[in-house]
């Protein structure tokens, strides 16, 4: 029983670390997408989101 709790705790910790890493990558993608959209004169919120999603999918 104790081992099961410990394993669950480790699994939850790993999931939280992965979530934090994905949020960090997503933030980087949003920043990069904004720079790219401005650079290529396609600076709209919709274009930034599409670029960020594409970048995120490539990076994870």
N, C-alpha and C positions, 0 to 999 in steps of 0.2 A: 504494500500500500504506500509506504513512504517513498519507495523507488518510483512509483507511478507519479506521485506529486512532484518529485524532483525533475523527472523527465518532462512533465507538463510545464513546469516553470522554465526549464531550459528552452523548450520549444517556443514558449511565449516570448522569451527574451530574444531568440533568434528572429522571430517574426517581427518584433518591434524594431530590431536593428535593420532588417531588410526594409521595413516601411520607412524608417528614417533615411536610409540610403536612397530609396526611390524618390522621396520628397526632395532630397538634395539634388538628384539628377534632374528632376522635373524643373526645379528652380533654375538650374543652369541652362536647361533647354529653353525655358521661357525668355531668359536674358539673351541667349544666342539668337533666338527667333526674332526678338525685337530688333536687335542689331542688323540682322539679315534683311528684315522687312524694310527698315529705314534705308539701308544701303542700296537696295534694289527698287526703291520707290513703290513698294506694295504694302505700305504701312497702314493696315487696318487691323482692328482687333481680330477679325475672323482669320485673316492671313497669318497673323502672329500665332494664333491658337493652332491652326493647321500645321504650320512649320514646327511648333513646339512638340506637337504630337508625333510628327514624323521623326524628329530628332530623338525624342524619348524612346520610341520603338526601336530605333537603331542602336541606342546605347544600352538598353537592358536586355 
